[in-house]
Each structure stands twice: as structure tokens, then as C-alpha cells.
């Protein structure tokens, strides 16, 4: 039997980052993975989608340049080479994780972990155990119950990036972050994209003004959007709504994800009412010395959250316990063009929490760098409070919105005030100046 200090099941962002932290803290560590190292994010999520979004960004930049006198002609799109580039990016990052594991002495065990007893598991014919176990088994695509779906060769976000031939007509069922990012990735490549959302609007996790910006951009790109759709059935080549049929040659289901609970259930771990693994503030489950992180938990299904939770679980095991991940400090991003990035409390949530709220916003058309770059879509919105001018939340809709947002998260982490932002010297011309301009309006109570 293989014996370790810490056994981590799942090599996604929660698992491999936890393993590296544990090894650096002197623990003997093994990681079990039944598919590919890096998990959903690296193999079929964050990284492949950003590679495809970069392809679309290049094409949109060509179109934008032609408006201002730089004429070019698109000869063809070699989709196979774009897929190859995506695969190279993924392989490079996988290699980096393997290299780090080797340098830290982390054992990587390929195979599916089957629960035996206590903290003993069977993997590829071998038994492995540890004093402490961290479950980081991730999630899988949710398949909605739609009539006729079982007869269709549909794609999910797990299989979409295996497609080798660019579709002519792509129908996407779902209007959340993943669905909309892939619509942005495919439409500039010449794909006729249709988004079908059963909810009243796409991107309901974002504020109304941000949704409107993205809807406008999607329609400008030629993407058709059906919101509040009632799907009757799916046939081999069409999604049948109550009032129309939407033809496709490829169908993508992007209706969210569900946690992989098979192992947790076989271990008898307690679950929440919403069917996630129940943990305490240190990420320990209902069984002592068994922890859970990432998509298994009732928190944000985001790679950076899983990584942060993995680190905190390891530190708790090593008697260096910390506060759990602060949900109000988590950046939430949509990598469209423009991006949507947000964190913290909305205006309504801040008011409900009892703050005397101050809110200001300015459009990117107010900013010299954005004007010079012809990237003026969107705005910066800051949510603060009257007494100390503490930053409670922010929404940035615009170019490199997520990168700009990180400055604000660091500000909140340091317990700084917006007065300090107004006193700082910002480089000119930069997009970050818009953060200071909005902060000045709050401080002056404009």
C-alpha cells in the first residue's frame, strides 16, 4: 500500500495548487487524476476558451483597423491550425505542472480513485492512503431534459474543443458566461451563431447595464439571441421553439455544470440542501481528515476560487488555519469584447447591508487612452460608502476589465480608501486613470 501525508484526488486548479502548497510545507503528497492534469479549466475550460477568444480578437482588430485606413484582406481561416495552437497552449501548461510536481517530489498517479474504506482508495490496481485527504473532483456539464436530445450528436463544453472542423451554423443552448464567451469566439470566424436562453435574459449574473452592452455587441457581430425561449424539442438538425425552428449543423449545450459527487457519496459525506459537499470553515467535510474544495462546494465555480480553497485546506491540515475564502473579494469575469469584470457588493446589496451608499460611474469614452485605442465601449462603476469611502464593490465593462479590476481588489484587501486613490499619481494616458476619475467623483460626492 502507498502511504502519504496528504492524498489529493483531482488534478484541477483546486487539486494541483493544493498539492504544490502541501509539498512546499514539507508534506509527502500524491495526486490522483483519472483524466488530464490541469482539470476542466486547463483542458476544456478557461485556457482553451481564451485561446479561441484570442483568435476572434485578432479578427475583430482587423475589422476595426479597416475603419481607420488600414486595409487588409482575409484570405482564409485554417481552423485546424487554430486548434493546433490551442493544443500547444494546453500542452505547454500541462508540462509546467508536471515539471513543478517533479521538482517538489509530488507523486502523480493516473487512474480513477475507488473508495475502499476509511481513507484508503484503490487506483489502477493499487491501494493508496494518507493521513489527510482532499477531494477536488470537479464538475461535469449539466444536460437539461430536452425532448429528442438523446437522438442528437450534441457537444458540451467538455467536448467542444475537440471539434476539428469549423461549423457553419452553431446553436448554443444556454446564455451564461461559458455560452456567451464561446459565441464571441466563434462568430468572428464566420460561424452563424444562435444563442438560445430559457431565462428572461442572457448573463443574469451580471448587472443590467453590462448585459445590454454585451447584447448589443453580440448582435453587431451577427449573433442571434433568443431569450425567454421555450424549447419544445431538438431534432437532428434543428432546435424547435414554440414559434420557430433554429437550424444547426452543430449543437452546443452550455447550461452550467454540476459537481462530481460519486466519490463523495461513496464515502458517505454529508451534502448540503443544494447537493454540494458540506464543509466547515476549514474545508473539512463531515468526516475527520477528509477535505473538499472547488466545484464540489456551494461557492463560485471558478478556477481561482478552487486554488485559493485548496491552499487554505492544506494550511488547515498543517495547523496554519486561516479564514475561508472571502467571497466578496473574488473577481468574476466574462472575457468577451468588451470584458465584464466585477467583485464585491452591488449597489442593492450594499444598501440592504445597511451602508450609506455612494455610487459613481464613467464611460470609457471619457478616457484618453481608450479613445486613442478606439476601445470606448463600456464603463467603470464603483460602489462605496459615505463615512470612510471604503470600496464595497465594482463593475468594469471594458478593455482589459479583469486586469483593471485586480487593482481595486488589492485596494480593498489593503483596507485602503478611495481618498488614497485620488491622492495617487496615475500614469497618463492609461485606462486605469478612469478608476481615479470615478473615485474622485465619490470622494467629492458629485
Secondary structure as GFF3:
##gff-version 3
##sequence-region A 1 446
A	DSSP	beta_strand	2	9	.	.	.	ID=ss1
A	DSSP	alpha_helix	13	24	.	.	.	ID=ss2
A	DSSP	beta_strand	29	33	.	.	.	ID=ss3
A	DSSP	alpha_helix	39	44	.	.	.	ID=ss4
A	DSSP	alpha_helix	46	66	.	.	.	ID=ss5
A	DSSP	alpha_helix	79	104	.	.	.	ID=ss6
A	DSSP	beta_strand	107	110	.	.	.	ID=ss7
A	DSSP	beta_strand	114	117	.	.	.	ID=ss8
A	DSSP	beta_strand	120	123	.	.	.	ID=ss9
A	DSSP	beta_strand	126	135	.	.	.	ID=ss10
A	DSSP	beta_strand	139	141	.	.	.	ID=ss11
A	DSSP	three_ten_helix	149	151	.	.	.	ID=ss12
A	DSSP	beta_strand	155	156	.	.	.	ID=ss13
A	DSSP	three_ten_helix	160	162	.	.	.	ID=ss14
A	DSSP	beta_strand	169	173	.	.	.	ID=ss15
A	DSSP	alpha_helix	177	187	.	.	.	ID=ss16
A	DSSP	beta_strand	192	197	.	.	.	ID=ss17
A	DSSP	alpha_helix	208	220	.	.	.	ID=ss18
A	DSSP	beta_strand	224	227	.	.	.	ID=ss19
A	DSSP	beta_strand	231	234	.	.	.	ID=ss20
A	DSSP	beta_strand	238	241	.	.	.	ID=ss21
A	DSSP	beta_strand	245	247	.	.	.	ID=ss22
A	DSSP	beta_strand	250	253	.	.	.	ID=ss23
A	DSSP	beta_strand	257	259	.	.	.	ID=ss24
A	DSSP	alpha_helix	262	266	.	.	.	ID=ss25
A	DSSP	beta_strand	290	292	.	.	.	ID=ss26
A	DSSP	three_ten_helix	294	296	.	.	.	ID=ss27
A	DSSP	alpha_helix	303	317	.	.	.	ID=ss28
A	DSSP	three_ten_helix	327	329	.	.	.	ID=ss29
A	DSSP	beta_strand	332	334	.	.	.	ID=ss30
A	DSSP	beta_strand	339	344	.	.	.	ID=ss31
A	DSSP	alpha_helix	347	352	.	.	.	ID=ss32
A	DSSP	beta_strand	357	363	.	.	.	ID=ss33
A	DSSP	three_ten_helix	364	366	.	.	.	ID=ss34
A	DSSP	alpha_helix	368	372	.	.	.	ID=ss35
A	DSSP	beta_strand	379	385	.	.	.	ID=ss36
A	DSSP	beta_strand	391	398	.	.	.	ID=ss37
A	DSSP	alpha_helix	401	413	.	.	.	ID=ss38
A	DSSP	alpha_helix	418	423	.	.	.	ID=ss39
A	DSSP	alpha_helix	433	443	.	.	.	ID=ss40
###
